[in-house]
Amino acid sequence: MQSTACNAKHSVEQRLARWLVLAHDRVGVDEFPLTQEFLAMMLGASRPTVTVVAGSLQKAGLIAYRRGVVRIANRAKLEKASCECYRVTTQILQAVTTEEQP
């Protein structure tokens, strides 16, 4: 539900930043494989749009992107560039994780 609202309300740049920060949280390393085709599918955007937006995040020094691999270059700024849905999603996931622990 949160993702659907996010896709309707926020820019592709904010959504990409959110998605990358969430992925960074999960993989636990700064560099991981990720294609623009996959990102386009996850964000509900076209691949050319993802190319442009990823390029702007790269020019801003937030990520480094080369064929199929993304590296988080500045986590704090990337998180700041994301929409508030990152914080909401993180809080929901933490609550669920806490409830599942004995």
Long-range contacts (C-beta under 8 A, 24 or more apart in sequence): 2-85, 2-88, 2-89, 2-92, 3-85, 3-89, 5-85, 6-83, 6-85, 7-43, 7-44, 9-83, 10-83, 10-85, 12-43, 12-45, 12-49, 12-50, 12-53, 13-53, 13-56, 13-57, 13-81, 14-81, 14-82, 14-83, 15-43, 15-45, 15-82, 15-83, 15-85, 16-43, 16-50, 16-53, 16-54, 16-57, 17-57, 17-62, 17-78, 17-79, 17-81, 17-82, 17-83, 17-86, 18-82, 18-83, 18-85, 18-86, 18-89, 19-43, 20-57, 20-63, 20-70, 20-72, 20-78, 20-82, 21-72, 21-75, 21-78, 21-79, 21-82, 21-86, 22-86, 22-89, 22-90, 24-72, 24-75, 24-78, 25-90, 30-71, 30-72, 30-73, 30-75, 31-69, 31-70, 31-71, 31-72, 32-69, 32-70, 33-68, 33-69, 34-68, 34-69, 34-70, 35-68, 57-81
